[in-house]
Amino acid sequence: MSNLVLISIPAFILLMVIEGLYTRKHLGPRIHGYGLGDTRTSLLMGVFNVIINGATKFAMIPFFAWVYEHRVANLGRIDQAWSWIVLLFAEDLTYYWFHRLHHEVRFLWAAHVVHHSSERFNLSTALRQPLLTPFTGPLFWAPLALVGFPPVMILTAQACSLLYQFWVHTEAVDRLGPFEWVMNTPSHHRVHHGANVAYLDRNHAGIFIIWDRFFGTYEREDDRVVYGLTKNVETFNLAKVGFHDVVAMVRDVQRAPTFCAKLGYIFAPPGWSHDGSTQTANQLRALFGKSSSVVHTDRPLD
């Protein structure tokens, strides 16, 4: 997977340059565009993610191989087109649940939040990848090996999904009509990066938006998206961007008055609090309804 990403880096850079020139000329003040500090942070986080991903492969590949040796089916046929098609959908469904749970479980969110920490939305945002999800992610893809997909097929499908998701991080592409009924698009993913109450924890799709439509997490882009977190990090310090919610979670656990409350700050959704002083995304939607123009700033560091 890392090799496919690495050989795509020149294309990533070229597309970012093209996007930056196009948006400056044609969209201007309508969008946030690029910022030097923000872009530098995104690129550096991407570099560190690739390094960590490469290192974790030494454990992940043997793990997938071990699960594959104990498989209960043989769906993975490298030389069969139908097998790749099945894997395309199976991997994307796996990604959906990986992504969704990394929004709905606090300790997983603490790992994933890095990707949402930019207050801008452009192709460089796609490269602002977390440092900790290479450790929290592999277990989600293990069932693919269990049903008979060999590790090389799983890693290839993961890479294809990651490459597809690069282009959806842009404001330069508007609505795409019927294509959006099935596929993830920039419009769908702009919603996903929104801090607007109606947009929180919505549109977790990788390639296909059908999973969000089926499982009830789809939201249409209506009002203008406010990018970032409900309480922004407001720094380009890499350590703070990478680990700010891990620190916040540990602090919440330490301060929790009971054992059950401590567990809540680890396993409950982001924004959960034992005393109701902060709210989860679902609680905020219950308070404010579907008014996507509302942006709440008391949901801590998420």
HUKA-V862390 format. One record per pair of residues at least 4 apart in sequence whose ideal C-beta (glycine too) atoms are under 6 Angstrom apart, sorted by sequence separation. I is the first residue (numbers start at 1). J is the second residue. D is the distance in whole Angstrom. If there is no record, write none. Layout:
i;j;d
I;J;D
I;J;D
This chain:
i;j;d
2;6;6
8;12;6
19;23;6
22;26;6
23;27;5
27;31;5
49;53;6
56;60;5
57;61;5
86;90;6
87;91;6
95;99;6
97;101;6
101;105;5
109;113;6
121;125;6
133;137;5
145;149;6
149;153;5
176;180;5
179;183;5
184;188;5
205;209;5
210;214;6
211;215;6
228;232;5
238;242;6
240;244;5
243;247;6
245;249;6
257;261;6
263;267;6
264;268;4
268;272;4
273;277;5
279;283;4
284;288;6
34;39;5
144;149;5
149;154;5
180;185;5
194;199;3
212;217;5
213;218;5
235;240;5
256;261;4
273;278;4
279;284;5
77;83;4
102;108;4
205;211;6
212;218;4
256;262;4
288;294;5
76;83;6
101;108;6
118;125;5
205;212;5
271;278;5
23;31;6
191;199;5
233;241;6
264;272;6
271;279;5
272;280;5
176;185;5
203;212;5
253;262;5
256;265;6
271;280;4
23;33;6
102;112;4
118;128;6
144;154;5
191;202;6
192;203;4
233;244;5
269;280;4
175;187;5
191;203;5
253;265;5
284;296;5
115;128;6
141;154;6
173;186;4
204;217;6
252;265;4
261;274;4
20;34;5
115;130;6
188;203;5
202;217;6
114;130;4
168;184;6
170;186;5
202;219;4
112;130;6
168;186;5
111;130;6
199;219;6
278;298;6
111;132;4
112;133;6
168;189;4
184;205;4
188;209;5
278;299;6
111;133;5
278;300;5
184;207;6
111;136;5
184;209;5
108;136;6
182;210;6
191;219;5
271;299;4
191;221;5
196;226;6
190;221;6
194;225;4
195;226;5
271;302;6
270;302;4
195;228;5
187;221;5
193;227;5
190;225;5
195;230;5
126;166;5
98;140;4
126;169;4
164;207;5
125;169;5
161;206;5
94;140;6
123;169;5
161;207;6
94;141;6
123;170;6
121;171;6
2;53;6
2;54;5
248;301;4
245;301;5
244;301;6
87;149;6
87;153;6
91;157;4
95;161;6
230;296;5
231;297;5
230;297;6
223;292;4
226;295;5
230;299;4
231;300;6
87;157;5
222;292;6
223;293;5
231;301;6
75;147;5
76;148;5
121;193;6
75;148;4
76;149;4
229;302;6
73;147;5
74;148;4
76;150;5
67;142;5
71;146;6
73;148;5
68;145;4
71;148;5
76;153;5
56;134;4
60;138;5
67;145;4
52;131;6
67;146;5
38;118;6
49;129;4
201;281;5
46;127;3
53;134;5
64;145;5
200;281;4
38;120;5
42;124;4
52;134;5
68;150;6
42;125;6
45;128;5
46;129;5
48;131;6
43;127;6
45;129;6
39;124;5
42;127;5
42;128;4
65;151;6
64;151;4
197;284;5
32;120;4
34;122;6
197;285;6
61;151;5
197;288;5
198;290;5
199;292;6
198;292;3
196;292;4
197;294;5
103;201;5
196;295;6
197;296;6
195;295;5
19;123;5
100;204;4
99;204;4
121;227;5
16;123;5
15;123;6
16;124;6
96;204;5
119;227;5
119;228;4
95;206;4
131;242;5
116;229;6
92;206;5
92;207;5
96;211;4
92;208;5
117;233;5
117;241;5
114;242;6
113;245;5
110;245;4
110;246;5
110;249;5
31;171;4
106;249;6
23;172;5
22;172;6
19;170;6
19;172;5
1;155;4
4;159;4
1;158;5
1;159;4
107;266;5
106;266;6
109;270;5
105;267;6
106;268;6
106;270;5
104;269;5
41;236;5
37;236;4
